Amino acid sequence: MHVMAVSTVSDDGKFWSGLKKAQAKLPKGARWKVAVASTDGAKAVNIITHDSIDGVRDFFEAHAGAYATTEYFEADAANAVGLSR
C-alpha cells in the first residue's frame, strides 16, 4: 500500500535532516516514493510504500517525530495520478 505522511513541521531543518538519515534505514520492503515540502517549510507530504500504516508511523516518528505533527493515511492509488496501483 501507499502510505501518506502529512506533516505540520515545527523545525524544517531538523525534520528533513532526520528523514535524510532515515532513508538508508527504511524497513524491509518499504520504498520512498515522494518527499516534498511547501515553500515555507511548514508542511510536508511523504509517500512511502509499505505493508502497514503502523510500520510507516513507527519508522517516521522515530526519525522526525520530534520536529513535526504527522497524520498517516492509506493513499487511494486507484484514483491518484502517478502512483502505481
ChimeraX commands (.cxc) that place a marker at each C-alpha (Angstrom):
marker #1 position 0.00,0.00,0.00 radius 0.5
marker #1 position 0.98,3.65,-0.38 radius 0.5
marker #1 position 1.09,5.44,2.97 radius 0.5
marker #1 position 0.81,9.23,3.02 radius 0.5
marker #1 position 2.55,11.03,5.87 radius 0.5
marker #1 position 1.19,14.59,6.01 radius 0.5
marker #1 position 3.21,16.74,8.41 radius 0.5
marker #1 position 2.95,20.14,10.02 radius 0.5
marker #1 position 6.61,20.91,10.59 radius 0.5
marker #1 position 7.96,22.84,13.58 radius 0.5
marker #1 position 11.68,22.71,12.64 radius 0.5
marker #1 position 12.16,22.06,8.92 radius 0.5
marker #1 position 15.96,21.79,9.11 radius 0.5
marker #1 position 15.91,19.05,11.74 radius 0.5
marker #1 position 12.85,17.38,10.19 radius 0.5
marker #1 position 14.47,16.94,6.76 radius 0.5
marker #1 position 17.87,16.12,8.24 radius 0.5
marker #1 position 16.26,13.32,10.25 radius 0.5
marker #1 position 14.44,11.98,7.21 radius 0.5
marker #1 position 17.55,12.09,5.02 radius 0.5
marker #1 position 19.39,9.97,7.59 radius 0.5
marker #1 position 16.36,7.67,7.88 radius 0.5
marker #1 position 16.22,6.99,4.15 radius 0.5
marker #1 position 19.05,4.47,4.44 radius 0.5
marker #1 position 17.17,2.69,7.25 radius 0.5
marker #1 position 13.82,2.04,5.59 radius 0.5
marker #1 position 12.02,-1.05,6.86 radius 0.5
marker #1 position 12.41,-4.17,4.71 radius 0.5
marker #1 position 10.19,-3.97,1.66 radius 0.5
marker #1 position 9.48,-0.23,2.04 radius 0.5
marker #1 position 10.15,2.28,-0.73 radius 0.5
marker #1 position 10.09,6.05,-0.53 radius 0.5
marker #1 position 8.03,7.41,-3.44 radius 0.5
marker #1 position 7.61,11.14,-2.72 radius 0.5
marker #1 position 9.10,13.67,-0.31 radius 0.5
marker #1 position 8.02,17.28,-0.79 radius 0.5
marker #1 position 7.66,20.40,1.33 radius 0.5
marker #1 position 5.80,23.66,0.99 radius 0.5
marker #1 position 7.98,26.64,0.07 radius 0.5
marker #1 position 7.78,27.99,3.62 radius 0.5
marker #1 position 8.77,24.61,5.12 radius 0.5
marker #1 position 5.69,24.44,7.34 radius 0.5
marker #1 position 4.05,21.47,5.58 radius 0.5
marker #1 position 5.40,18.24,4.14 radius 0.5
marker #1 position 3.98,15.25,2.30 radius 0.5
marker #1 position 5.82,11.96,2.11 radius 0.5
marker #1 position 4.55,8.82,0.41 radius 0.5
marker #1 position 6.11,5.51,1.36 radius 0.5
marker #1 position 5.05,2.08,0.12 radius 0.5
marker #1 position 4.88,-0.49,2.88 radius 0.5
marker #1 position 2.58,-3.23,4.10 radius 0.5
marker #1 position 1.26,-1.27,7.09 radius 0.5
marker #1 position 0.46,2.25,8.18 radius 0.5
marker #1 position 1.72,1.42,11.68 radius 0.5
marker #1 position 5.10,0.37,10.28 radius 0.5
marker #1 position 5.49,3.68,8.45 radius 0.5
marker #1 position 4.26,5.61,11.51 radius 0.5
marker #1 position 6.79,3.90,13.81 radius 0.5
marker #1 position 9.65,4.47,11.36 radius 0.5
marker #1 position 8.72,8.08,10.61 radius 0.5
marker #1 position 8.14,9.10,14.23 radius 0.5
marker #1 position 11.46,7.59,15.33 radius 0.5
marker #1 position 13.38,9.79,12.89 radius 0.5
marker #1 position 11.37,13.01,12.55 radius 0.5
marker #1 position 8.54,12.89,15.08 radius 0.5
marker #1 position 10.10,15.43,17.42 radius 0.5
marker #1 position 10.06,18.08,14.67 radius 0.5
marker #1 position 6.53,17.71,13.29 radius 0.5
marker #1 position 2.99,16.60,13.94 radius 0.5
marker #1 position 2.16,13.99,11.32 radius 0.5
marker #1 position -1.03,12.26,10.20 radius 0.5
marker #1 position -0.90,8.94,8.35 radius 0.5
marker #1 position -3.33,7.71,5.70 radius 0.5
marker #1 position -3.55,4.96,3.12 radius 0.5
marker #1 position -3.47,6.65,-0.29 radius 0.5
marker #1 position -6.20,5.93,-2.83 radius 0.5
marker #1 position -3.79,4.78,-5.55 radius 0.5
marker #1 position -6.63,3.83,-7.90 radius 0.5
marker #1 position -7.62,7.49,-8.16 radius 0.5
marker #1 position -4.14,9.01,-7.93 radius 0.5
marker #1 position -2.03,10.38,-10.74 radius 0.5
marker #1 position 1.47,8.98,-10.86 radius 0.5
marker #1 position 1.17,6.21,-8.25 radius 0.5
marker #1 position 1.18,2.56,-9.24 radius 0.5
marker #1 position -1.87,0.60,-8.16 radius 0.5
marker link #1:1,2 radius 0.2
marker link #1:2,3 radius 0.2
marker link #1:3,4 radius 0.2
marker link #1:4,5 radius 0.2
marker link #1:5,6 radius 0.2
marker link #1:6,7 radius 0.2
marker link #1:7,8 radius 0.2
marker link #1:8,9 radius 0.2
marker link #1:9,10 radius 0.2
marker link #1:10,11 radius 0.2
marker link #1:11,12 radius 0.2
marker link #1:12,13 radius 0.2
marker link #1:13,14 radius 0.2
marker link #1:14,15 radius 0.2
marker link #1:15,16 radius 0.2
marker link #1:16,17 radius 0.2
marker link #1:17,18 radius 0.2
marker link #1:18,19 radius 0.2
marker link #1:19,20 radius 0.2
marker link #1:20,21 radius 0.2
marker link #1:21,22 radius 0.2
marker link #1:22,23 radius 0.2
marker link #1:23,24 radius 0.2
marker link #1:24,25 radius 0.2
marker link #1:25,26 radius 0.2
marker link #1:26,27 radius 0.2
marker link #1:27,28 radius 0.2
marker link #1:28,29 radius 0.2
marker link #1:29,30 radius 0.2
marker link #1:30,31 radius 0.2
marker link #1:31,32 radius 0.2
marker link #1:32,33 radius 0.2
marker link #1:33,34 radius 0.2
marker link #1:34,35 radius 0.2
marker link #1:35,36 radius 0.2
marker link #1:36,37 radius 0.2
marker link #1:37,38 radius 0.2
marker link #1:38,39 radius 0.2
marker link #1:39,40 radius 0.2
marker link #1:40,41 radius 0.2
marker link #1:41,42 radius 0.2
marker link #1:42,43 radius 0.2
marker link #1:43,44 radius 0.2
marker link #1:44,45 radius 0.2
marker link #1:45,46 radius 0.2
marker link #1:46,47 radius 0.2
marker link #1:47,48 radius 0.2
marker link #1:48,49 radius 0.2
marker link #1:49,50 radius 0.2
marker link #1:50,51 radius 0.2
marker link #1:51,52 radius 0.2
marker link #1:52,53 radius 0.2
marker link #1:53,54 radius 0.2
marker link #1:54,55 radius 0.2
marker link #1:55,56 radius 0.2
marker link #1:56,57 radius 0.2
marker link #1:57,58 radius 0.2
marker link #1:58,59 radius 0.2
marker link #1:59,60 radius 0.2
marker link #1:60,61 radius 0.2
marker link #1:61,62 radius 0.2
marker link #1:62,63 radius 0.2
marker link #1:63,64 radius 0.2
marker link #1:64,65 radius 0.2
marker link #1:65,66 radius 0.2
marker link #1:66,67 radius 0.2
marker link #1:67,68 radius 0.2
marker link #1:68,69 radius 0.2
marker link #1:69,70 radius 0.2
marker link #1:70,71 radius 0.2
marker link #1:71,72 radius 0.2
marker link #1:72,73 radius 0.2
marker link #1:73,74 radius 0.2
marker link #1:74,75 radius 0.2
marker link #1:75,76 radius 0.2
marker link #1:76,77 radius 0.2
marker link #1:77,78 radius 0.2
marker link #1:78,79 radius 0.2
marker link #1:79,80 radius 0.2
marker link #1:80,81 radius 0.2
marker link #1:81,82 radius 0.2
marker link #1:82,83 radius 0.2
marker link #1:83,84 radius 0.2
marker link #1:84,85 radius 0.2
view
